[in-house]
Amino acid sequence: MARKPIHAAVQADVAIKSRRRCPLCVFLDGNESERPGQIAHLNGNHSDSRLENLAWLCLEHHDKFDSRTSQTKNYTQIELRTYRDKLYQKYASCDYSDDEVELVRKYLRNYSRVFAYIFGERSELAFKIDHNVFDSLAEMQDSWNVSDLRSFNPFIRETQDHIANNLAGILAIYEIHMYDLVGDWIKLDSRRISHEALERKSVAAKGFVDAISGYYEQLEAIAVK
Ligand SMILES: [Zn+2]
């Protein structure tokens, strides 16, 4: 069956509701840490991307779930649905305190210009960046571990840390021997980079920005509470 991409907003919903925890890991293995994962379709129909039909699974469990056949006794739809609902309930009940929500708002407000800028540029970041934005990114980076805007809530902090790591990735694009400061811009000198290397930088920039926008949406969902 052809795979239809799941709408980004729905993907974010699944990631948020499950806190990127795999229900099978949590309830069968007692492993409640964040896992790299994929979104599984419970009924096996990959074009049925209703929230009800989706679950966040770690890669191992996703493989096992997708490969179920009539001969094997792998995880059934009903089992998975049950554990998923239990997981959603578990996290829905641990609401954020007013202080935690207020801190997320402050964080998003504080860096709103930087986020707006990088979301607007995406792969274009490989060619140039406003040098004031670059400085803000570097500042965010340098002091992140001791920042007042870093939450004490493990889930929020993890999400903020993911953003910080991806911002570090963006900063690493501007290798000093390839970029010059021209007026207000840090600009690529295309004579000093091959076409392939530039292509790689564009793809990397877009990847970092896409990752950040996913985490950003999770924080926004907390901020509107
Ligand atoms: Zn798992």
Residues whose N, C-alpha, C, O or C-beta is under 5 A from the ligand:
A	BS01	ZN	C22 L24 C25 C58 H61
